[in-house]
Amino acid sequence: MTTAKILAFAGSVRRDSWNRKVLEVAVAGAREAGAEVTVVNLNDYPMPIYDGDWHAEHGVPAAMLELRRLMMAANGLLIASPEYNASITPLLKNTIDWLSQDANGDSGRAPFEGKVGGLMGASHSAFGTIRALPHVSSILSNLGVLMLPIVAVPGVAKAFDESGAMTNERTRLTLSALGARVATTIVKLG
Ligand SMILES: Cc1cc2nc3c(=O)[nH]c(=O)nc-3n(C[C@H](O)[C@H](O)[C@H](O)COP(=O)(O)O)c2cc1C
């Protein structure tokens, strides 16, 4: 039987990122469903803003190769995306732009193609990243990721209590179910 191996990261490196918090809820759901999950912080994978001249002169950044290696070892992705001006954050877009470059003789699609993708987002607003997530989902889908339905968490500042637990059980279950669905879909696809 296929083992679900999921790479998880958020499109924010802010110290108190809400998106990293909601990601952890989905990660817990994936682990409960039997997946092996590696959570990374994009702070540990610094890459310059993509520029073709820089790329031609220096090749790909070492951090891109390291993150790409983790993507290649995974058969699923869990991504939490904040919403900046109704769209993807520059950090997440830049990371995807670098990861989608050819490297080590492999196509830029190789880290994405055929992976099962679970996408969520959290923000303070009543819309809760609902304008950004379809955009992020489309980007990943175009790279060959098999995207599951998105989960947006509005009003995130009230979503956790002081102990870090989610205040709304329904929201916790929805995020947890997203993680579990990525895991079970990978196994079903074989
Ligand atoms: C440049 C910028 C643009 C933003 N635009 C939006 C937006 O369009 N919609 C929204 O809900 N929140 C917006 N926000 C607020 C973010 O959702 C909020 O900062 C959130 O906490 C970021 O996620 P994080 O906590 O994971 O870092 C914006 C924040 C920044 C810095």
The ligand as an ORCA input file, in Angstrom:
! r2SCAN-3c Opt
* xyz 0 1
  C       0.472     43.616      1.812
  C      -0.681     43.010      2.564
  C      -1.888     42.852      1.927
  C      -2.962     42.242      2.597
  N      -4.125     42.031      1.921
  C      -5.108     41.314      2.502
  C      -6.263     40.929      1.760
  O      -6.398     41.217      0.599
  N      -7.202     40.191      2.385
  C      -7.081     39.787      3.696
  O      -7.955     39.092      4.209
  N      -5.994     40.141      4.432
  C      -5.017     40.883      3.867
  N      -3.888     41.212      4.575
  C      -3.809     40.836      5.989
  C      -3.266     39.430      6.162
  O      -4.306     38.528      5.920
  C      -2.747     39.282      7.602
  O      -1.602     40.092      7.740
  C      -2.442     37.835      7.955
  O      -2.198     37.782      9.332
  C      -1.224     37.324      7.175
  O      -1.042     35.948      7.425
  P      -0.032     35.403      8.540
  O      -0.634     35.717      9.875
  O       0.026     33.937      8.275
  O       1.301     36.095      8.348
  C      -2.813     41.829      3.943
  C      -1.573     42.011      4.586
  C      -0.520     42.570      3.900
  C       0.815     42.713      4.606
*
